[in-house]
Each structure stands twice: as C-alpha cells, then as structure tokens.
Amino acid sequence: MSVEKKFNTDIADEGKVDGGKWNISFDTKCQSTDLSLEDHYHPLSFPIYQSATFTHRKFGETTGFTYTRQSNPTRQQLESIMAHLENGCDAAAFASGMAAIGAVMTLFSAGDNIIVDEDLYGGSVRMFADLEARCGLSFTTVDISREDITGYIRENTKAVYLETPTNPMMHVTDIEALSKITKAHGLTLIVDNTFLSPCLQNPLDLGADIVVHSGTKFIGGHHDTIGGFVVLKDPETAKRIRFSSTTNGSALSPFDSWLMIRGIRTLSVRMERACSNAQKLAEYLQNSPYVTRVLYPGLPDHPGHEIMKKQARGYGAMISFEVPSREFAIAFLENVELFYFAESLGGTETLITYPITQTHAEVPKELLDKNGITDRLLRLSVGIEGIDDLIAEFERVFAIAAKTLTK
Ligand SMILES: *Cc1c(COP(=O)(O)O)cnc(C)c1O
C-alpha cells in the first residue's frame, strides 16, 4: 500500500508548500502530518526526538539530521506544518517570539532603515531601540494604520514592520494596500501575525514577505510553553533565517516543538470559541456603565472593521477597554477570580493584562501618551470558558471596583 503524502516541504514552483496543490480547509490542515518525516512505527502523535546528535552509519552518509541546534525531526515536523498553515515556502521555529523577531533583524545591516508601526508589542519596541542605539540600524515610527508611509521612505529604507491588529490599541492596517507600496519601492513587508494566528489571517497571501509569530500565544494555546516562528515565501530569505537560527542557536527544543504541534491540533476550534466569546464580551463591555471605551475590531464602529472583514476570517480574541480610573483598574485586577491577572495571551484561559505596567512598561512615555496607553487601559485575552460565566464574573468584579468611584 502506498502512502500518499498529505503534504511535503518541497519548495515547488509557486513557492508554496506542495505548490499549494493540497487544497484542504484550514481546519483539516491543522490535523496534517508531514509524512515525509514519518518514522518506522507510524505513531499518530509525532515522536519527541530528544537527542542532541544523530549517528552516522557510514562515512558520508547521514539521515539528514546531524545536530539538533541545526535541525531536529520533531522541530522539522512542526516547521513543515507551520509553513503549510501560513502558505509559506518554509517556516523556522524559534525558542520564543522575540528570538524569531531577532532572527528577522539579522537580515538587515548597519545603515539600513526600517519603518515600524507606532503601536507594537513592548518587547519589539525595546529590541528596535537597542538595535538603533548599538548596531547602526534606524527605525522610523509611523502610525501605519492611518498614515501613508510613502513620504517616510528614504534611500536606505529596507523594510516595513507591523502588527495588525496592534498590541494593545487594536489598530488595523490593510495589508494588501500596504504591500502595493512596499512592492513598488522594493521594501520587505514584515507582519507580526500573533494576534490572529494563521487560523484567521494569512499575511503572505495578502502580499507580505515575512510573517512572524509568538507561538507562545494562540498557536501553542495553553500558556504552557514559549516559542516563535518566522514564515517565509522566498527560499533565499529562508536560507538566511536558517543560517541565523543555526549560528545563534535560537531554535525551538524538541519537547516544545511537540507541544506546539499538539496545540495546533485544536487551533481552529479554540479560535472559533474564543472569537465568539470575544464578540459577546465586547458587546457586553460596550453597554457597561463602567467602561468608557472598547477597542475590538469585531464591533461595527471600530475603524478597522471593514478591513478585517476583507482580510481576516474573524476578529480575534483580543479586546482592550478603558475603565473610569486607575483605582478602578487596579481594583478590577486584584479581584478577578474566574480568570487571571497575568501577562501573555492566546491560551484557553481568559487573561487580563495592565499594559502600562506589564507588556508596555518599557515603551517611552511620549509614545504611550500618543497611543493612548493610559493607566485606565486594560487588555483582555478571551479564552474558551462559558460566556455566561465570564459575563457574570465581569458583573461581580465591576461591582467591587465601582466602590473606588464613590470614595
Ligand atoms: C508576546 C508577543 C511577542 C513576543 O513573543 P514571546 O514568545 O513572548 O517572545 C511578539 N509579538 C507579539 C504581538 C506578542 O504578543
């Protein structure tokens, strides 16, 4: 009996996994396995190859694997699945989202300029500031969701870097429209797709050149491991990213690779429930007397709503909202019980974060003020709990926090 490959990692003509020939839904893709890597015993769950090195049977003969810093079967299995999910020619798995972003930055040299969005994950802001201070790269900060970048392009500008929706202000950029500008000027368009995951948005299909992910978030999905990805559509760039990963030793471990593979199995059902919960919660928050502003692209009055409809398959599970005061915000954080006051996002449990002291603590004050990241802003990563329980918890905690208002 011949085993038909569900897909393989050969870079075919179209620069996509299997030349894009395997035409199945995203939900089914999440159950795919790269059978080119199958081992003797045909386990359904791909083995964790917890080995630093691989033996050679003869001089000049290898299994294709020599040393795990360079490549490992479990990691390769995961990378092959990720390339498939993002419609890239290759994906590289890293020890964290920041390691993935760091690898992308190695594509640039002293003297290069990169246009970056004004609202970004705090860790990315910190990395770019450090590269500017020490390594001769320069970064031009633009509100990419609202401003035309053309006027900011200089002779040494090499790339544009953004998130959409952004963390935490939920600004939405039209990737396809932007890619027309980046293509016309020969710039590399890099999109951090962490907030939506490949389940809801595929930037490479919309004209982006490189996608990065914090796999820690929706892809891993269980708040139990750290990881990151770079997904490419150009084989030459893929080689350079792999060179960086091997040289700097920043690739994901076999065990964490296995956890990511397992997380992906349920990605689409988790996203479906989390998005549905988020939509209902956003509507609830919008009607709450204790909420002064709700930022969620699934609400029809969100400025990015129509763009999201066009370029994504859902509005995501991230909501930012403002409460009346700092004291109210802190009382809220200190009294939640059904969900958790913690950094991070994208897992099955709902988390609430205070960006100004957590994820965005190191963003310069002027930028925080300009973006509206205030001490009244809370960020919610909506999980897969029962929606009625989540709303009941909001009601309970709002009632407690409301006492701060009458003092
Ligand atoms: C968390 C996050 C990162 C960093 O990823 P780590 O896995 O924590 O290193 C990058 N971008 C976004 C949008 C994130 O939310």
The ligand as a Gaussian input file, in Angstrom:
#p B3LYP/6-31G(d) Opt

LIG

0 1
 C        4.169000      38.010000      23.008000
 C        4.390000      38.718000      21.745000
 C        5.652000      38.747000      21.145000
 C        6.863000      38.116000      21.791000
 O        6.763000      36.735000      21.867000
 P        7.463000      35.829000      23.023000
 O        7.042000      34.458000      22.644000
 O        6.931000      36.301000      24.336000
 O        8.921000      36.060000      22.905000
 C        5.779000      39.390000      19.932000
 N        4.735000      39.983000      19.341000
 C        3.503000      39.981000      19.895000
 C        2.384000      40.671000      19.196000
 C        3.288000      39.352000      21.107000
 O        2.079000      39.380000      21.677000

